[in-house]
Amino acid sequence: MLNSRGHVVETISGGAITGPWDLTAVDEGNHTVLFVTSLLNGTVMANRHSVDGGTVGRIVLRTDGSNVPTVTSERTIASALSPTSDPNALIIGPTGVGLGADGVLDVADTLGSRIAAIPNALNRNSVLRNGGPTVTSGGDLMGPLGLVIAPGGDIVTADRGDGNIVKTTPNGNQITTQTLVPTGAGDPVGLAHTPNDNGLVFVNDPRSGTAATPLQSLH
């Protein structure tokens, strides 16, 4: 965790975090909820064989503004999201996460080329196997990595397979596809909104930099 000056003030490890791959945060004033995808929940096998399932963990922090945030609870809420070892990325598995207004946590199931949905993510006490029901799969999705919820509730994902970005409605209709990085397989990773919500910032991985794309073009 970083403060407003970019200095590390606290580190969270162990528990629901076992090889973290991506994270989203929900600020609720005196507490903040983190959702973390983890991939190293078993033994990584050689030659791209499957490894034990990836998970999604929920971590609740006390954030009253006067002290360093502290963990008050943590729980695994989804499991058995299939990962596999990979010579270029170490491991491929569930990556981007985003919470919709209906309390459903959408997860980019990279290996399955699908978006999974975890209902009641803020409050659920049970572990959902296989990452939850499928919102959409295949089509224009080619190994989605980054994921963010757009204003209005649509799901935006970045594909590792072709460098494209795909916009999907909450009921699973893939409605828009746009190229982020031409011939950019494996390039676009994390996604985030710009401060005024009219664009997206993404990690352009092999170039170790960031870039932006107008959100209007995805409407």
HUJORA-V749023 format. One record per pair of residues at least 4 apart in sequence whose ideal C-beta (glycine too) atoms are under 8 Angstrom apart, sorted by sequence separation. I is the first residue (numbers start at 1). J is the second residue. If there is no record, write none. Layout:
i=I j=J
i=I j=J
//
This chain:
i=2 j=6
i=3 j=7
i=13 j=17
i=28 j=32
i=40 j=44
i=45 j=49
i=86 j=90
i=99 j=103
i=100 j=104
i=109 j=113
i=112 j=116
i=120 j=124
i=124 j=128
i=128 j=132
i=137 j=141
i=149 j=153
i=150 j=154
i=159 j=163
i=168 j=172
i=169 j=173
i=180 j=184
i=184 j=188
i=193 j=197
i=194 j=198
i=204 j=208
i=213 j=217
i=215 j=219
i=2 j=7
i=12 j=17
i=27 j=32
i=28 j=33
i=45 j=50
i=62 j=67
i=85 j=90
i=86 j=91
i=99 j=104
i=100 j=105
i=109 j=114
i=119 j=124
i=136 j=141
i=149 j=154
i=150 j=155
i=159 j=164
i=168 j=173
i=179 j=184
i=194 j=199
i=204 j=209
i=213 j=218
i=2 j=8
i=3 j=9
i=26 j=32
i=45 j=51
i=63 j=69
i=85 j=91
i=86 j=92
i=99 j=105
i=100 j=106
i=109 j=115
i=118 j=124
i=149 j=155
i=150 j=156
i=158 j=164
i=159 j=165
i=168 j=174
i=169 j=175
i=181 j=187
i=193 j=199
i=194 j=200
i=203 j=209
i=204 j=210
i=1 j=8
i=2 j=9
i=25 j=32
i=26 j=33
i=44 j=51
i=62 j=69
i=84 j=91
i=85 j=92
i=98 j=105
i=99 j=106
i=108 j=115
i=109 j=116
i=148 j=155
i=149 j=156
i=158 j=165
i=159 j=166
i=167 j=174
i=168 j=175
i=180 j=187
i=181 j=188
i=193 j=200
i=194 j=201
i=203 j=210
i=204 j=211
i=1 j=9
i=25 j=33
i=26 j=34
i=43 j=51
i=61 j=69
i=62 j=70
i=83 j=91
i=84 j=92
i=97 j=105
i=98 j=106
i=107 j=115
i=147 j=155
i=148 j=156
i=157 j=165
i=166 j=174
i=167 j=175
i=180 j=188
i=192 j=200
i=193 j=201
i=202 j=210
i=1 j=10
i=25 j=34
i=26 j=35
i=42 j=51
i=43 j=52
i=61 j=70
i=83 j=92
i=84 j=93
i=97 j=106
i=106 j=115
i=107 j=116
i=147 j=156
i=156 j=165
i=157 j=166
i=167 j=176
i=191 j=200
i=192 j=201
i=201 j=210
i=202 j=211
i=1 j=11
i=24 j=34
i=25 j=35
i=41 j=51
i=42 j=52
i=61 j=71
i=62 j=72
i=83 j=93
i=97 j=107
i=106 j=116
i=107 j=117
i=118 j=128
i=147 j=157
i=156 j=166
i=166 j=176
i=167 j=177
i=191 j=201
i=192 j=202
i=201 j=211
i=202 j=212
i=1 j=12
i=23 j=34
i=24 j=35
i=40 j=51
i=41 j=52
i=42 j=53
i=60 j=71
i=61 j=72
i=82 j=93
i=83 j=94
i=96 j=107
i=97 j=108
i=106 j=117
i=107 j=118
i=146 j=157
i=147 j=158
i=156 j=167
i=157 j=168
i=166 j=177
i=191 j=202
i=201 j=212
i=202 j=213
i=23 j=35
i=39 j=51
i=41 j=53
i=59 j=71
i=60 j=72
i=81 j=93
i=96 j=108
i=105 j=117
i=106 j=118
i=145 j=157
i=146 j=158
i=155 j=167
i=156 j=168
i=165 j=177
i=190 j=202
i=200 j=212
i=23 j=36
i=41 j=54
i=60 j=73
i=81 j=94
i=94 j=107
i=95 j=108
i=104 j=117
i=105 j=118
i=118 j=131
i=119 j=132
i=144 j=157
i=145 j=158
i=154 j=167
i=155 j=168
i=164 j=177
i=165 j=178
i=189 j=202
i=190 j=203
i=199 j=212
i=200 j=213
i=22 j=36
i=23 j=37
i=41 j=55
i=59 j=73
i=60 j=74
i=94 j=108
i=104 j=118
i=116 j=130
i=118 j=132
i=144 j=158
i=145 j=159
i=154 j=168
i=155 j=169
i=164 j=178
i=165 j=179
i=188 j=202
i=189 j=203
i=199 j=213
i=22 j=37
i=39 j=54
i=59 j=74
i=94 j=109
i=95 j=110
i=104 j=119
i=116 j=131
i=117 j=132
i=144 j=159
i=145 j=160
i=154 j=169
i=155 j=170
i=164 j=179
i=165 j=180
i=188 j=203
i=199 j=214
i=200 j=215
i=20 j=36
i=21 j=37
i=38 j=54
i=58 j=74
i=94 j=110
i=103 j=119
i=104 j=120
i=105 j=121
i=116 j=132
i=117 j=133
i=141 j=157
i=143 j=159
i=144 j=160
i=153 j=169
i=154 j=170
i=163 j=179
i=164 j=180
i=188 j=204
i=189 j=205
i=198 j=214
i=199 j=215
i=20 j=37
i=21 j=38
i=37 j=54
i=38 j=55
i=57 j=74
i=58 j=75
i=93 j=110
i=103 j=120
i=104 j=121
i=116 j=133
i=117 j=134
i=142 j=159
i=143 j=160
i=150 j=167
i=153 j=170
i=162 j=179
i=163 j=180
i=187 j=204
i=188 j=205
i=198 j=215
i=20 j=38
i=21 j=39
i=37 j=55
i=38 j=56
i=57 j=75
i=58 j=76
i=92 j=110
i=93 j=111
i=103 j=121
i=116 j=134
i=117 j=135
i=141 j=159
i=142 j=160
i=143 j=161
i=163 j=181
i=187 j=205
i=194 j=212
i=197 j=215
i=198 j=216
i=200 j=218
i=17 j=36
i=19 j=38
i=37 j=56
i=38 j=57
i=57 j=76
i=58 j=77
i=92 j=111
i=103 j=122
i=115 j=134
i=116 j=135
i=140 j=159
i=142 j=161
i=163 j=182
i=186 j=205
i=187 j=206
i=16 j=36
i=18 j=38
i=19 j=39
i=36 j=56
i=56 j=76
i=57 j=77
i=103 j=123
i=114 j=134
i=115 j=135
i=135 j=155
i=142 j=162
i=163 j=183
i=184 j=204
i=186 j=206
i=187 j=207
i=17 j=38
i=18 j=39
i=19 j=40
i=35 j=56
i=36 j=57
i=55 j=76
i=56 j=77
i=114 j=135
i=115 j=136
i=154 j=175
i=163 j=184
i=194 j=215
i=12 j=34
i=16 j=38
i=18 j=40
i=19 j=41
i=35 j=57
i=56 j=78
i=94 j=116
i=99 j=121
i=109 j=131
i=114 j=136
i=115 j=137
i=142 j=164
i=144 j=166
i=158 j=180
i=162 j=184
i=163 j=185
i=180 j=202
i=193 j=215
i=18 j=41
i=35 j=58
i=36 j=59
i=55 j=78
i=56 j=79
i=99 j=122
i=114 j=137
i=162 j=185
i=163 j=186
i=165 j=188
i=181 j=204
i=34 j=58
i=35 j=59
i=55 j=79
i=107 j=131
i=113 j=137
i=114 j=138
i=140 j=164
i=161 j=185
i=163 j=187
i=33 j=58
i=34 j=59
i=54 j=79
i=56 j=81
i=107 j=132
i=112 j=137
i=113 j=138
i=141 j=166
i=160 j=185
i=163 j=188
i=33 j=59
i=34 j=60
i=53 j=79
i=54 j=80
i=55 j=81
i=81 j=107
i=115 j=141
i=140 j=166
i=160 j=186
i=165 j=191
i=33 j=60
i=34 j=61
i=53 j=80
i=54 j=81
i=82 j=109
i=84 j=111
i=114 j=141
i=139 j=166
i=160 j=187
i=32 j=60
i=33 j=61
i=53 j=81
i=54 j=82
i=77 j=105
i=81 j=109
i=83 j=111
i=113 j=141
i=160 j=188
i=31 j=60
i=32 j=61
i=53 j=82
i=54 j=83
i=78 j=107
i=82 j=111
i=106 j=135
i=113 j=142
i=115 j=144
i=159 j=188
i=160 j=189
i=31 j=61
i=53 j=83
i=82 j=112
i=113 j=143
i=114 j=144
i=158 j=188
i=181 j=211
i=31 j=62
i=32 j=63
i=81 j=112
i=113 j=144
i=158 j=189
i=180 j=211
i=30 j=62
i=31 j=63
i=50 j=82
i=51 j=83
i=111 j=143
i=115 j=147
i=136 j=168
i=21 j=54
i=30 j=63
i=50 j=83
i=51 j=84
i=110 j=143
i=135 j=168
i=141 j=174
i=158 j=191
i=180 j=213
i=29 j=63
i=30 j=64
i=50 j=84
i=51 j=85
i=110 j=144
i=140 j=174
i=157 j=191
i=30 j=65
i=49 j=84
i=81 j=116
i=109 j=144
i=110 j=145
i=135 j=170
i=139 j=174
i=156 j=191
i=165 j=200
i=178 j=213
i=27 j=63
i=48 j=84
i=49 j=85
i=108 j=144
i=135 j=171
i=136 j=172
i=18 j=55
i=32 j=69
i=48 j=85
i=94 j=131
i=108 j=145
i=135 j=172
i=136 j=173
i=140 j=177
i=165 j=202
i=41 j=79
i=47 j=85
i=48 j=86
i=56 j=94
i=78 j=116
i=108 j=146
i=134 j=172
i=136 j=174
i=16 j=55
i=46 j=85
i=48 j=87
i=54 j=93
i=55 j=94
i=108 j=147
i=178 j=217
i=17 j=57
i=45 j=85
i=51 j=91
i=54 j=94
i=78 j=118
i=107 j=147
i=115 j=155
i=178 j=218
i=16 j=57
i=31 j=72
i=44 j=85
i=56 j=97
i=77 j=118
i=106 j=147
i=15 j=57
i=16 j=58
i=17 j=59
i=35 j=77
i=51 j=93
i=115 j=157
i=146 j=188
i=151 j=193
i=176 j=218
i=16 j=59
i=106 j=149
i=145 j=188
i=146 j=189
i=148 j=191
i=176 j=219
i=15 j=59
i=37 j=81
i=39 j=83
i=77 j=121
i=145 j=189
i=146 j=190
i=147 j=191
i=148 j=192
i=156 j=200
i=158 j=202
i=145 j=190
i=146 j=191
i=148 j=193
i=44 j=90
i=151 j=197
i=12 j=59
i=44 j=91
i=77 j=124
i=79 j=127
i=96 j=144
i=113 j=161
i=165 j=213
i=56 j=105
i=77 j=126
i=78 j=127
i=79 j=128
i=80 j=129
i=81 j=130
i=95 j=144
i=96 j=145
i=98 j=147
i=100 j=149
i=106 j=155
i=108 j=157
i=75 j=125
i=77 j=127
i=78 j=128
i=79 j=129
i=80 j=130
i=81 j=131
i=95 j=145
i=96 j=146
i=97 j=147
i=98 j=148
i=99 j=149
i=110 j=160
i=40 j=91
i=56 j=107
i=76 j=127
i=77 j=128
i=78 j=129
i=80 j=131
i=92 j=143
i=95 j=146
i=96 j=147
i=98 j=149
i=102 j=153
i=167 j=218
i=39 j=91
i=79 j=131
i=95 j=147
i=96 j=148
i=101 j=153
i=148 j=200
i=78 j=131
i=100 j=153
i=115 j=168
i=165 j=218
i=39 j=93
i=78 j=132
i=39 j=94
i=100 j=155
i=15 j=71
i=37 j=93
i=146 j=202
i=37 j=94
i=98 j=155
i=115 j=172
i=146 j=203
i=10 j=68
i=16 j=74
i=37 j=95
i=9 j=68
i=10 j=69
i=12 j=71
i=15 j=74
i=16 j=75
i=37 j=96
i=10 j=70
i=16 j=76
i=37 j=97
i=36 j=97
i=96 j=157
i=35 j=97
i=56 j=118
i=96 j=158
i=156 j=218
i=58 j=121
i=35 j=99
i=58 j=122
i=151 j=215
i=150 j=215
i=104 j=170
i=1 j=68
i=1 j=69
i=92 j=160
i=102 j=170
i=150 j=218
i=35 j=105
i=37 j=107
i=100 j=170
i=19 j=91
i=21 j=93
i=21 j=94
i=22 j=95
i=24 j=97
i=26 j=99
i=21 j=95
i=22 j=96
i=23 j=97
i=24 j=98
i=22 j=97
i=24 j=99
i=56 j=131
i=54 j=131
i=22 j=108
i=35 j=121
i=33 j=122
i=95 j=189
i=96 j=190
i=96 j=191
i=26 j=122
i=89 j=186
i=88 j=186
i=22 j=146
i=22 j=147
i=22 j=190
//
